[in-house]
Amino acid sequence: MAAVGNRSVRLPHLEDLASHYINEMQQLQPEGPYYLIGFSFGGLIAYEMANQLLANGHKVNLVGLLDTYLTEEKRMLPLHRIIHNFFRQGPSLFLKRVKSKITDLTIPYQYGTDFWPHIYTEAPDVACRNGYQPKTYNGRITLFQGWGDESIIFRHVTPEQGWKKTSG
């Protein structure tokens, strides 16, 4: 799907989006082996593409996931750690992050869950992957993780904990 001008588009289900990308990719390279890599939400699409390609008898040599979480599961840090993080990062950075989080939460109310090419929000990604149940992948997955900022309040479950459930 493509957006024209400032109009929005609704993203399809993740499986359909992966199928679309496979069709586009195979216009240039009809046969594998394929090397797929995706960043963040794009990693989920690359993973689904690999599953679809394998199911259709194609060879996939690489599935690379860059900071791709299967779940956004997080746990609240102990109070002493929250207080430590607050003072370590400073009140101004804390307030900046709170303002950013509030903005992230309000954008979907302003623009809905459609994809707008000139506005970044996670809402279209969330709507696209809503209900996605990844199948077991019978190949190798390579997970690349960057060093992100630690949340002041929450600790995210590591990506590999979620991805271990999908390995065959």
Secondary structure as UniProt FT lines:
FT   TURN            5..6
FT   HELIX           14..28
FT   STRAND          34..39
FT   HELIX           41..55
FT   TURN            56..57
FT   STRAND          60..66
FT   STRAND          74..76
FT   HELIX           79..89
FT   HELIX           91..111
FT   TURN            112..113
FT   TURN            117..118
FT   HELIX           123..129
FT   TURN            130..131
FT   STRAND          142..144
FT   STRAND          154..156
FT   HELIX           159..163
FT   HELIX           164..166
//
